[in-house]
Amino acid sequence: MKSFLIISGLALWTIFVAITSSKSSDASPTVVTGQEPAKRQQTSAKLAERDSSGRAQTKPATDAERLVTARAIIESAALRYEPSAVKDIRPWLLDTDPEIRQAARDGLVMLGESDAIPFLRDAASRLKDPAEIASFHEAADLLSLPAWSDSEEARRATAEIVSEADR
């Protein structure tokens, strides 16, 4: 029964993340992943247009463009399913935009790496909104749950499936 509740909770959280992520992402531009926000800003400054005097003219990204870029990077990292992807998502946890912070939190949950727990807890300690703090702690708690596949129930179910296949 306990396993069922854990699995149900994980399923509901996954559905929630999928629904909230798909509502707000219209189109994801192609972006270079694996870069931290500061590196991306340096790269965009180097690629800035030049005016007639040869000086760089920087165009600040709009909030919408920045949100789309952040979501694309976070989603790409989360879908790699590698422990190193935590490093790509981590800088976005303390972004000034609450939607980007939410996307980073959801990306870490989607990634499912327990390495993200201390980063979620640290970010929660630096936030001011009680609801957002609670959501970061909830995400950390979810990642700290034991995997069903490591349980005795899972081993019995796997053994049963394998024995039925051998018949």
Secondary structure, DSSP 4 states (H G I P E B T S, - for coil): -HHHHHHHHHHHHHHHHHHHHHHH-S-PPP---S--HHHHHHHHHHT-EE-TTS-EE--PPPHHHHHHHHHHHHHHHHTT--TTHHHHHGGGGG-SSHHHHHHHHHHHHHHT-GGGHHHHHHHHHH---HHHHHHHHHHHHHHHSPPGGGSHHHHHHHHHHHHHHH-
